């Protein structure tokens, strides 16, 4: 039976149910609830902006976007965003989703921490970023009314979320600090990992062979 939260229907296909089960099994409740809120806030933005998006693709993009922070799916040789993007493409391909659509979800996840660029791409790509920016950074709050926000947080609570998500970022990135070069996650490690030194783009240019 389909579930509706704040007027947004959660996809109830076999694909969506299996995506939900995978993330619920792999992720801590904080990441699971955050991922569901990303879908809901992203879908609300899409509705407000009149975008023609595929709910299933948006759902998988939102649900898988932080899989790279989990023990099950994290690697140490690439950015955490790519971990989740790779798993989403593999998952979608295993369900017979067209390569181009699977690549769209890959892009949505891979770019979700890259400011501005994804907002100019396909709706599913833009809306994953909108959902993340809404829930983590408080950006685009006009997409949801007070009542809609309250309904979403009632369904997927965010107790001490700011501290918790920063801890999840730190834990998921501390073993691959070099992958934060040039992206926002370097800020996280600078705050929470003693001895971390961010790469300097100017020094790379000046000192390379």
SESE-30255 format. One record per atom (N, C-alpha, C, O): residue number from 1; y, z, x; atom name. Coordinates in steps of 0.1 Angstrom, whole numbers, plus 2048, in hexadecimal, padded with zeros to 3 digits. Layout:
residues N
   i north  up east at
 NUM     Y   Z    X CA
...
END
This chain:
residues 209
   i north  up east at
   1   7F4 800  809  N
   1   800 800  800 CA
   1   80C 800  809  C
   1   80E 808  812  O
   2   816 7F7  806  N
   2   822 7F6  80E CA
   2   82B 802  80C  C
   2   82B 809  802  O
   3   832 805  817  N
   3   83B 810  817 CA
   3   84A 80B  818  C
   3   84C 802  820  O
   4   853 811  811  N
   4   861 80D  811 CA
   4   869 819  815  C
   4   867 824  80F  O
   5   872 818  81F  N
   5   87B 822  823 CA
   5   889 81D  824  C
   5   88B 812  82A  O
   6   892 823  81D  N
   6   8A0 81F  81D CA
   6   8A1 811  818  C
   6   8AA 809  81D  O
   7   899 80D  80F  N
   7   899 7FF  809 CA
   7   893 7F5  812  C
   7   892 7E9  80E  O
   8   88D 7F8  81D  N
   8   887 7EF  827 CA
   8   878 7F1  825  C
   8   872 7FC  827  O
   9   871 7E6  823  N
   9   862 7E6  822 CA
   9   85C 7E5  82F  C
   9   85F 7DC  837  O
  10   853 7EE  832  N
  10   84B 7EE  83E CA
  10   840 7E3  83D  C
  10   838 7E4  833  O
  11   83F 7D9  845  N
  11   834 7CF  844 CA
  11   826 7D6  842  C
  11   823 7E0  849  O
  12   81E 7D1  839  N
  12   811 7D7  836 CA
  12   806 7CD  839  C
  12   7FB 7CF  833  O
  13   808 7C3  841  N
  13   7FD 7BA  845 CA
  13   7F3 7C1  84E  C
  13   7F6 7CC  854  O
  14   7E8 7BA  850  N
  14   7DE 7C0  85A CA
  14   7E4 7C1  868  C
  14   7E3 7CA  86F  O
  15   7EC 7B6  86B  N
  15   7F3 7B6  879 CA
  15   7FC 7C2  87A  C
  15   7FC 7C9  884  O
  16   804 7C5  870  N
  16   80E 7D0  870 CA
  16   806 7DD  871  C
  16   80A 7E6  878  O
  17   7FC 7DF  868  N
  17   7F5 7EB  868 CA
  17   7EE 7EE  876  C
  17   7EE 7F9  87B  O
  18   7E9 7E4  87C  N
  18   7E3 7E6  889 CA
  18   7ED 7E8  894  C
  18   7EB 7F0  89D  O
  19   7F9 7E3  893  N
  19   804 7E6  89C CA
  19   808 7F4  89B  C
  19   80A 7FB  8A5  O
  20   809 7F9  88E  N
  20   80C 807  88C CA
  20   802 810  892  C
  20   805 81A  899  O
  21   7F5 80D  890  N
  21   7EA 816  895 CA
  21   7EA 816  8A4  C
  21   7E8 820  8AA  O
  22   7ED 80A  8AB  N
  22   7ED 80A  8B9 CA
  22   7F8 812  8BF  C
  22   7F6 81A  8C8  O
  23   804 811  8B9  N
  23   80F 819  8BE CA
  23   80E 828  8BB  C
  23   811 830  8C4  O
  24   809 82B  8B0  N
  24   807 839  8AC CA
  24   7FD 840  8B6  C
  24   7FE 84B  8B9  O
  25   7F2 838  8BA  N
  25   7E8 83D  8C3 CA
  25   7ED 83F  8D1  C
  25   7EA 848  8D8  O
  26   7F6 835  8D5  N
  26   7FA 835  8E3 CA
  26   806 83E  8E6  C
  26   808 843  8F1  O
  27   80F 83F  8DC  N
  27   81C 845  8DF CA
  27   81D 853  8DA  C
  27   816 857  8D0  O
  28   826 85B  8E0  N
  28   829 868  8DB CA
  28   831 867  8CE  C
  28   837 85C  8CB  O
  29   830 871  8C5  N
  29   838 870  8B8 CA
  29   846 86C  8BA  C
  29   84B 864  8B2  O
  30   84D 871  8C4  N
  30   85B 86D  8C6 CA
  30   85D 85E  8C8  C
  30   866 858  8C1  O
  31   854 857  8CF  N
  31   855 849  8D1 CA
  31   851 841  8C5  C
  31   857 837  8C1  O
  32   846 846  8BF  N
  32   842 840  8B2 CA
  32   84D 840  8A8  C
  32   850 836  8A2  O
  33   852 84C  8A5  N
  33   85D 84D  89B CA
  33   869 845  89E  C
  33   86F 83E  896  O
  34   86D 845  8AB  N
  34   878 83D  8B0 CA
  34   875 82E  8AD  C
  34   87E 827  8A9  O
  35   869 829  8B0  N
  35   866 81B  8AE CA
  35   867 817  8A0  C
  35   86B 80C  89C  O
  36   862 820  897  N
  36   863 81D  889 CA
  36   872 81C  884  C
  36   876 814  87C  O
  37   87A 826  889  N
  37   888 825  886 CA
  37   88F 819  88B  C
  37   897 813  885  O
  38   88B 814  897  N
  38   890 808  89C CA
  38   88E 7FC  893  C
  38   897 7F4  890  O
  39   882 7FC  88D  N
  39   87F 7F1  883 CA
  39   888 7F3  877  C
  39   88E 7E9  872  O
  40   889 7FF  872  N
  40   890 801  865 CA
  40   89F 7FE  867  C
  40   8A5 7F8  85F  O
  41   8A5 803  872  N
  41   8B3 801  875 CA
  41   8B6 7F2  878  C
  41   8C0 7ED  874  O
  42   8AC 7EC  87F  N
  42   8AE 7DE  882 CA
  42   8AD 7D5  875  C
  42   8B5 7CC  873  O
  43   8A4 7D9  86C  N
  43   8A3 7D2  860 CA
  43   8AF 7D4  857  C
  43   8B3 7CA  850  O
  44   8B4 7E0  857  N
  44   8C1 7E2  84F CA
  44   8CC 7D9  855  C
  44   8D4 7D4  84D  O
  45   8CD 7D8  862  N
  45   8D7 7D0  868 CA
  45   8D5 7C1  864  C
  45   8DE 7BA  860  O
  46   8C9 7BD  864  N
  46   8C6 7AF  860 CA
  46   8C9 7AC  852  C
  46   8CE 7A2  84F  O
  47   8C6 7B6  849  N
  47   8CA 7B4  83B CA
  47   8D9 7B4  839  C
  47   8DE 7AC  832  O
  48   8E0 7BD  840  N
  48   8EF 7BD  83F CA
  48   8F5 7B0  844  C
  48   8FF 7AB  83E  O
  49   8EF 7AB  84F  N
  49   8F5 79E  854 CA
  49   8EF 792  84E  C
  49   8F3 787  852  O
  50   8E6 793  844  N
  50   8E0 787  83E CA
  50   8D8 77F  847  C
  50   8D7 773  845  O
  51   8D1 785  850  N
  51   8C8 77E  859 CA
  51   8BB 77B  854  C
  51   8B5 783  84C  O
  52   8B5 76F  857  N
  52   8A8 76B  852 CA
  52   89E 76F  85D  C
  52   89C 766  866  O
  53   898 77A  85D  N
  53   88F 77F  867 CA
  53   881 781  861  C
  53   87F 782  855  O
  54   877 780  86A  N
  54   869 782  866 CA
  54   866 791  867  C
  54   866 797  873  O
  55   864 798  85D  N
  55   862 7A7  85D CA
  55   856 7AB  866  C
  55   857 7B5  86E  O
  56   84B 7A3  866  N
  56   840 7A6  86F CA
  56   843 7A5  87E  C
  56   840 7AE  886  O
  57   84A 79B  881  N
  57   84E 799  88F CA
  57   858 7A4  894  C
  57   857 7AA  89E  O
  58   862 7A7  88B  N
  58   86B 7B2  88E CA
  58   864 7BF  88F  C
  58   867 7C7  898  O
  59   85A 7C1  887  N
  59   852 7CE  887 CA
  59   84B 7D0  894  C
  59   84B 7DA  89A  O
  60   844 7C5  898  N
  60   83C 7C6  8A5 CA
  60   846 7C8  8B0  C
  60   843 7D0  8B9  O
  61   851 7C1  8B0  N
  61   85B 7C2  8BB CA
  61   860 7D1  8BC  C
  61   861 7D6  8C7  O
  62   863 7D6  8B0  N
  62   868 7E4  8B0 CA
  62   85D 7EE  8B4  C
  62   860 7F7  8BC  O
  63   851 7EC  8AF  N
  63   847 7F6  8B2 CA
  63   842 7F6  8C0  C
  63   83E 800  8C5  O
  64   842 7EA  8C6  N
  64   83D 7E9  8D4 CA
  64   848 7EA  8DE  C
  64   845 7EA  8EA  O
  65   854 7EC  8DB  N
  65   85F 7EB  8E4 CA
  65   85F 7F5  8EF  C
  65   864 7F3  8FA  O
  66   859 801  8EC  N
  66   859 80C  8F6 CA
  66   84A 80F  8FB  C
  66   848 81A  901  O
  67   841 806  8F8  N
  67   833 808  8FD CA
  67   832 80A  90C  C
  67   829 811  911  O
  68   83B 804  913  N
  68   83B 806  922 CA
  68   83E 814  927  C
  68   83D 817  932  O
  69   842 81D  91D  N
  69   845 82A  921 CA
  69   838 833  91F  C
  69   838 83E  924  O
  70   82E 82D  919  N
  70   822 835  916 CA
  70   818 835  921  C
  70   818 82C  929  O
  71   810 83F  922  N
  71   805 840  92D CA
  71   7FC 834  92B  C
  71   7F7 82F  936  O
  72   7F9 830  91F  N
  72   7EF 826  91D CA
  72   7F3 818  923  C
  72   7EB 811  928  O
  73   800 815  921  N
  73   805 807  923 CA
  73   80E 806  92F  C
  73   813 7FB  932  O
  74   812 811  935  N
  74   81C 810  940 CA
  74   816 80B  94D  C
  74   80A 80D  950  O
  75   81E 803  954  N
  75   81A 7FE  961 CA
  75   824 804  96B  C
  75   82E 80A  967  O
  76   823 800  978  N
  76   82C 805  981 CA
  76   833 7FA  989  C
  76   83B 7FC  992  O
  77   82F 7ED  986  N
  77   833 7E2  98E CA
  77   83D 7D9  987  C
  77   841 7CE  98C  O
  78   842 7DD  97B  N
  78   84C 7D5  974 CA
  78   854 7DE  96A  C
  78   850 7E9  968  O
  79   85E 7D8  964  N
  79   867 7E0  95B CA
  79   85E 7E4  94F  C
  79   856 7DD  94A  O
  80   861 7F0  94A  N
  80   85A 7F5  93E CA
  80   85B 7EC  932  C
  80   852 7EB  92A  O
  81   867 7E5  931  N
  81   868 7DC  925 CA
  81   85E 7D1  926  C
  81   859 7CD  91B  O
  82   85B 7CC  932  N
  82   851 7C1  933 CA
  82   843 7C6  92F  C
  82   83B 7BF  92A  O
  83   840 7D3  933  N
  83   833 7D9  92F CA
  83   831 7D7  91F  C
  83   827 7D2  91B  O
  84   83B 7DC  918  N
  84   83A 7DB  909 CA
  84   83A 7CC  904  C
  84   832 7C9  8FB  O
  85   842 7C4  90B  N
  85   843 7B6  907 CA
  85   835 7AF  909  C
  85   831 7A7  900  O
  86   82F 7B1  914  N
  86   822 7AB  917 CA
  86   818 7B0  90D  C
  86   810 7A7  908  O
  87   817 7BC  90A  N
  87   80E 7C1  900 CA
  87   810 7BB  8F2  C
  87   806 7B8  8EB  O
  88   81C 7BA  8EE  N
  88   820 7B4  8E1 CA
  88   81B 7A5  8E1  C
  88   815 7A1  8D7  O
  89   81D 79E  8EB  N
  89   819 790  8EB CA
  89   80A 78F  8EB  C
  89   804 786  8E3  O
  90   803 797  8F2  N
  90   7F4 797  8F2 CA
  90   7EF 79B  8E4  C
  90   7E6 795  8DF  O
  91   7F6 7A5  8DE  N
  91   7F2 7AA  8D1 CA
  91   7F4 79F  8C6  C
  91   7EB 79C  8BE  O
  92   7FF 798  8C6  N
  92   802 78E  8BD CA
  92   7F9 782  8BF  C
  92   7F4 77C  8B5  O
  93   7F7 77E  8CB  N
  93   7EE 773  8CE CA
  93   7E0 776  8C9  C
  93   7D9 76D  8C3  O
  94   7DB 782  8CA  N
  94   7CE 786  8C5 CA
  94   7CD 785  8B6  C
  94   7C2 785  8B1  O
  95   7D8 785  8AF  N
  95   7D8 784  8A1 CA
  95   7DC 776  89C  C
  95   7DF 774  890  O
  96   7DC 76C  8A5  N
  96   7DE 75E  8A2 CA
  96   7EC 75A  8A0  C
  96   7EF 750  89A  O
  97   7F5 762  8A4  N
  97   804 75F  8A3 CA
  97   807 754  8AD  C
  97   803 754  8B9  O
  98   80F 74A  8A8  N
  98   813 73F  8B1 CA
  98   81A 744  8BE  C
  98   821 74E  8BE  O
  99   817 73D  8C9  N
  99   81C 741  8D6 CA
  99   82C 742  8D6  C
  99   831 74B  8DC  O
 100   832 739  8CF  N
 100   841 739  8CF CA
 100   846 746  8C8  C
 100   850 74C  8CC  O
 101   83F 74A  8BD  N
 101   843 756  8B6 CA
 101   840 763  8BE  C
 101   848 76C  8BF  O
 102   834 762  8C5  N
 102   831 76E  8CE CA
 102   83B 76F  8D9  C
 102   83E 77A  8DD  O
 103   83F 763  8DE  N
 103   849 764  8E9 CA
 103   857 769  8E4  C
 103   85E 76F  8EC  O
 104   85A 767  8D7  N
 104   866 76C  8D2 CA
 104   866 77B  8D2  C
 104   870 782  8D5  O
 105   85A 781  8CE  N
 105   859 790  8CE CA
 105   859 795  8DC  C
 105   85F 79F  8DF  O
 106   853 78E  8E6  N
 106   853 791  8F4 CA
 106   862 792  8F8  C
 106   865 79C  8FF  O
 107   86A 789  8F5  N
 107   878 788  8F9 CA
 107   87F 794  8F3  C
 107   888 79A  8F9  O
 108   87D 797  8E6  N
 108   883 7A2  8DF CA
 108   881 7AF  8E7  C
 108   88B 7B7  8E8  O
 109   875 7B1  8EB  N
 109   872 7BE  8F2 CA
 109   877 7BE  900  C
 109   87D 7C7  904  O
 110   875 7B3  907  N
 110   879 7B2  915 CA
 110   888 7B4  916  C
 110   88D 7B9  921  O
 111   890 7B0  90C  N
 111   89F 7B0  90D CA
 111   8A5 7BC  906  C
 111   8B2 7BC  905  O
 112   89D 7C5  901  N
 112   8A3 7CF  8F8 CA
 112   8AC 7D9  8FF  C
 112   8B4 7E0  8F8  O
 113   8AC 7DA  90C  N
 113   8B5 7E2  913 CA
 113   8C0 7DA  91A  C
 113   8C8 7E0  922  O
 114   8C1 7CD  917  N
 114   8CB 7C5  91D CA
 114   8D7 7C3  914  C
 114   8D5 7BC  909  O
 115   8E2 7C8  916  N
 115   8ED 7C7  90D CA
 115   8F2 7B9  909  C
 115   8F2 7B1  912  O
 116   8F5 7B7  8FD  N
 116   8FC 7AB  8F8 CA
 116   8F3 79E  8F7  C
 116   8F3 798  8EC  O
 117   8EC 79B  901  N
 117   8E5 78E  901 CA
 117   8DC 78C  8F6  C
 117   8DC 782  8EF  O
 118   8D3 796  8F3  N
 118   8C9 794  8E8 CA
 118   8D0 792  8DA  C
 118   8CA 78D  8D1  O
 119   8DC 797  8D9  N
 119   8E3 796  8CC CA
 119   8E7 788  8C9  C
 119   8EB 785  8BD  O
 120   8E6 77F  8D2  N
 120   8E9 771  8D0 CA
 120   8DD 768  8CF  C
 120   8DE 75C  8D0  O
 121   8D1 76F  8CD  N
 121   8C5 767  8CD CA
 121   8BF 768  8BF  C
 121   8C5 76C  8B5  O
 122   8B2 764  8BE  N
 122   8AB 764  8B1 CA
 122   8AC 771  8A9  C
 122   8AE 77C  8B0  O
 123   8AC 771  89C  N
 123   8AE 77E  895 CA
 123   8A5 789  899  C
 123   8AA 795  89A  O
 124   898 787  89B  N
 124   88F 792  89F CA
 124   893 798  8AC  C
 124   892 7A4  8AE  O
 125   898 78F  8B5  N
 125   89C 794  8C2 CA
 125   8A8 79D  8C1  C
 125   8A9 7A8  8C6  O
 126   8B2 798  8BA  N
 126   8BF 79F  8B8 CA
 126   8BC 7AC  8B1  C
 126   8C2 7B6  8B4  O
 127   8B3 7AC  8A7  N
 127   8B2 7B8  89E CA
 127   8AA 7C3  8A5  C
 127   8AC 7CF  8A2  O
 128   8A1 7C0  8AE  N
 128   89B 7CB  8B6 CA
 128   8A5 7D2  8BE  C
 128   8A6 7DE  8BF  O
 129   8AE 7CA  8C5  N
 129   8B9 7D0  8CC CA
 129   8C2 7D8  8C3  C
 129   8C6 7E3  8C7  O
 130   8C6 7D3  8B8  N
 130   8CE 7DA  8AF CA
 130   8C8 7E8  8AB  C
 130   8CF 7F2  8AA  O
 131   8BB 7E7  8A8  N
 131   8B4 7F3  8A4 CA
 131   8B4 7FE  8AF  C
 131   8B6 80A  8AC  O
 132   8B1 7F9  8BB  N
 132   8B2 802  8C7 CA
 132   8BF 808  8C9  C
 132   8C1 814  8CB  O
 133   8CA 800  8C9  N
 133   8D7 804  8CB CA
 133   8DC 80E  8C0  C
 133   8E3 818  8C3  O
 134   8D7 80C  8B4  N
 134   8DB 815  8A9 CA
 134   8D4 823  8AB  C
 134   8DB 82D  8AB  O
 135   8C7 823  8AE  N
 135   8C0 830  8AF CA
 135   8C3 837  8BC  C
 135   8C3 844  8BC  O
 136   8C5 830  8C7  N
 136   8C7 837  8D4 CA
 136   8D5 839  8D7  C
 136   8D9 844  8DC  O
 137   8DE 82F  8D4  N
 137   8EB 830  8D9 CA
 137   8F5 832  8CD  C
 137   901 834  8D0  O
 138   8F1 832  8C1  N
 138   8FA 834  8B6 CA
 138   903 828  8B3  C
 138   90E 82A  8AE  O
 139   8FF 81C  8B8  N
 139   907 810  8B6 CA
 139   904 809  8A9  C
 139   8F8 809  8A5  O
 140   90D 804  8A2  N
 140   90B 7FC  896 CA
 140   907 805  88A  C
 140   8FF 800  881  O
 141   90D 811  889  N
 141   909 81A  87F CA
 141   90D 815  871  C
 141   908 81A  867  O
 142   916 80B  870  N
 142   91A 806  863 CA
 142   90F 7FE  85C  C
 142   911 7FB  851  O
 143   904 7FB  863  N
 143   8F9 7F4  85D CA
 143   8F2 7FC  853  C
 143   8EB 7F7  84A  O
 144   8F3 80A  853  N
 144   8EC 812  84A CA
 144   8F5 81C  844  C
 144   8FE 822  84B  O
 145   8F3 81F  837  N
 145   8FB 829  830 CA
 145   8F6 837  834  C
 145   8EB 838  83A  O
 146   8FD 841  831  N
 146   8F9 84F  833 CA
 146   8EB 851  82D  C
 146   8E2 857  833  O
 147   8EA 84C  821  N
 147   8DD 84E  819 CA
 147   8D2 847  820  C
 147   8C7 84C  820  O
 148   8D4 83B  825  N
 148   8C9 834  82C CA
 148   8C5 83A  839  C
 148   8BA 83B  83C  O
 149   8CF 83F  840  N
 149   8CC 846  84D CA
 149   8C4 853  84A  C
 149   8BA 856  851  O
 150   8C8 85A  840  N
 150   8C1 866  83C CA
 150   8B3 864  838  C
 150   8AA 86B  83C  O
 151   8B1 859  831  N
 151   8A3 855  82C CA
 151   89A 852  838  C
 151   88F 855  839  O
 152   8A0 84A  842  N
 152   898 846  84E CA
 152   895 852  856  C
 152   88A 853  85B  O
 153   89F 85B  858  N
 153   89C 866  861 CA
 153   893 870  85A  C
 153   88B 878  861  O
 154   893 871  84D  N
 154   88A 879  846 CA
 154   87B 874  847  C
 154   872 87C  849  O
 155   87A 867  847  N
 155   86C 861  849 CA
 155   868 862  858  C
 155   85C 864  85B  O
 156   871 860  861  N
 156   86E 860  86F CA
 156   879 869  877  C
 156   882 864  87C  O
 157   876 876  877  N
 157   880 87F  87C CA
 157   883 87D  88B  C
 157   87B 877  893  O
 158   88E 882  88F  N
 158   892 881  89D CA
 158   897 88E  8A3  C
 158   8A3 890  8A7  O
 159   88E 898  8A3  N
 159   892 8A5  8A8 CA
 159   895 8A5  8B7  C
 159   88C 8A0  8BF  O
 160   8A0 8AA  8BB  N
 160   8A4 8AA  8CA CA
 160   8A1 89C  8D0  C
 160   89C 89B  8DB  O
 161   8A5 892  8C9  N
 161   8A1 884  8CD CA
 161   8A7 880  8DA  C
 161   8A1 87A  8E3  O
 162   8B4 883  8DC  N
 162   8BB 87F  8E8 CA
 162   8B4 884  8F4  C
 162   8B2 87D  8FE  O
 163   8B1 891  8F4  N
 163   8AA 897  900 CA
 163   89C 891  901  C
 163   898 88E  90C  O
 164   895 88F  8F6  N
 164   888 88A  8F7 CA
 164   887 87C  8FC  C
 164   87E 879  903  O
 165   890 873  8F7  N
 165   88F 865  8FB CA
 165   892 864  90A  C
 165   88D 85B  911  O
 166   89C 86B  90E  N
 166   89F 86B  91D CA
 166   894 870  925  C
 166   891 86A  930  O
 167   88D 87A  921  N
 167   881 87F  928 CA
 167   876 874  928  C
 167   86F 872  932  O
 168   874 86D  91D  N
 168   86A 862  91C CA
 168   86E 857  925  C
 168   865 851  92C  O
 169   87B 853  926  N
 169   87F 849  92F CA
 169   87C 84D  93E  C
 169   877 846  946  O
 170   880 85A  941  N
 170   87E 85E  94F CA
 170   86F 85E  953  C
 170   86C 85A  95D  O
 171   867 863  94A  N
 171   858 864  94D CA
 171   853 856  94E  C
 171   84A 854  957  O
 172   857 84D  946  N
 172   852 83F  947 CA
 172   857 837  952  C
 172   851 82C  955  O
 173   862 83B  959  N
 173   868 833  964 CA
 173   867 839  971  C
 173   86A 833  97B  O
 174   864 846  972  N
 174   865 84D  97F CA
 174   85C 848  98A  C
 174   85F 849  996  O
 175   851 841  986  N
 175   848 83B  98F CA
 175   84B 82D  993  C
 175   843 827  99A  O
 176   855 827  98D  N
 176   859 81A  991 CA
 176   869 818  991  C
 176   86E 810  98A  O
 177   86F 821  999  N
 177   87E 821  999 CA
 177   884 814  99C  C
 177   88F 811  998  O
 178   87D 80C  9A5  N
 178   883 7FF  9A9 CA
 178   885 7F6  99D  C
 178   88D 7ED  99E  O
 179   87D 7F8  993  N
 179   87F 7EE  987 CA
 179   88B 7F1  97F  C
 179   88E 7E9  976  O
 180   893 7FB  982  N
 180   89F 7FE  97B CA
 180   8AB 7F8  981  C
 180   8B6 7FA  97D  O
 181   8A9 7F1  98C  N
 181   8B5 7EA  993 CA
 181   8BC 7E1  98A  C
 181   8B6 7D8  984  O
 182   8C9 7E3  988  N
 182   8D1 7DA  980 CA
 182   8D0 7DC  971  C
 182   8D5 7D4  969  O
 183   8C9 7E7  96D  N
 183   8C8 7E9  95E CA
 183   8CB 7F7  95A  C
 183   8CD 800  963  O
 184   8CD 7FA  94E  N
 184   8D2 807  949 CA
 184   8C9 812  94C  C
 184   8CE 81E  94C  O
 185   8BC 810  94F  N
 185   8B3 81B  951 CA
 185   8B5 822  95F  C
 185   8B0 82D  961  O
 186   8BD 81B  967  N
 186   8C1 822  974 CA
 186   8C9 82E  971  C
 186   8C9 838  979  O
 187   8D1 82E  967  N
 187   8D9 839  963 CA
 187   8D0 845  960  C
 187   8D3 851  963  O
 188   8C5 843  959  N
 188   8BC 84E  955 CA
 188   8B6 854  962  C
 188   8B6 860  963  O
 189   8B1 84C  96B  N
 189   8AB 852  977 CA
 189   8B6 859  980  C
 189   8B3 863  986  O
 190   8C2 854  980  N
 190   8CC 85A  988 CA
 190   8CF 868  983  C
 190   8D3 871  98A  O
 191   8CE 86A  976  N
 191   8D0 877  96F CA
 191   8C4 881  971  C
 191   8C6 88D  973  O
 192   8B8 87C  971  N
 192   8AD 884  96F CA
 192   8A2 884  97A  C
 192   899 88C  97A  O
 193   8A3 87B  984  N
 193   899 87B  98F CA
 193   8A0 87E  99C  C
 193   8A8 876  9A1  O
 194   89E 88A  9A1  N
 194   8A4 88E  9AE CA
 194   8A1 884  9B9  C
 194   896 880  9BB  O
 195   8AC 881  9C0  N
 195   8AA 878  9CC CA
 195   8AB 869  9C8  C
 195   8AB 861  9D1  O
 196   8AB 866  9BB  N
 196   8AC 857  9B8 CA
 196   8B9 851  9BC  C
 196   8C4 857  9BB  O
 197   8B8 845  9C2  N
 197   8C4 83E  9C6 CA
 197   8C3 830  9C0  C
 197   8BA 829  9C3  O
 198   8CD 82D  9B8  N
 198   8CD 820  9B2 CA
 198   8D0 815  9BC  C
 198   8D7 817  9C5  O
 199   8CA 809  9B9  N
 199   8CD 7FE  9C2 CA
 199   8DC 7F9  9C0  C
 199   8E1 7FB  9B5  O
 200   8E1 7F3  9CA  N
 200   8EF 7EF  9CA CA
 200   8EF 7E0  9CC  C
 200   8EB 7DA  9D6  O
 201   8F4 7D8  9C1  N
 201   8F3 7CA  9C1 CA
 201   8FC 7C4  9CD  C
 201   8F8 7BA  9D3  O
 202   907 7CA  9CF  N
 202   910 7C6  9DA CA
 202   909 7C7  9E8  C
 202   90A 7BE  9F0  O
 203   902 7D2  9EA  N
 203   8FB 7D4  9F6 CA
 203   8F0 7CB  9F8  C
 203   8ED 7C6  A03  O
 204   8E9 7C7  9ED  N
 204   8DE 7BD  9EE CA
 204   8E4 7B0  9F2  C
 204   8DE 7A9  9FB  O
 205   8EF 7AC  9ED  N
 205   8F6 79F  9F1 CA
 205   8FA 7A0  A00  C
 205   8F7 797  A08  O
 206   900 7AB  A04  N
 206   906 7AC  A11 CA
 206   8FB 7AD  A1C  C
 206   8FD 7A9  A27  O
 207   8F0 7B3  A19  N
 207   8E6 7B7  A23 CA
 207   8D9 7AE  A23  C
 207   8D1 7B0  A2B  O
 208   8D9 7A4  A1A  N
 208   8CC 79C  A1A CA
 208   8CC 793  A26  C
 208   8D7 78F  A2B  O
 209   8C0 78E  A2A  N
 209   8BF 786  A35 CA
 209   8C4 778  A33  C
 209   8C4 76F  A3C  O
END
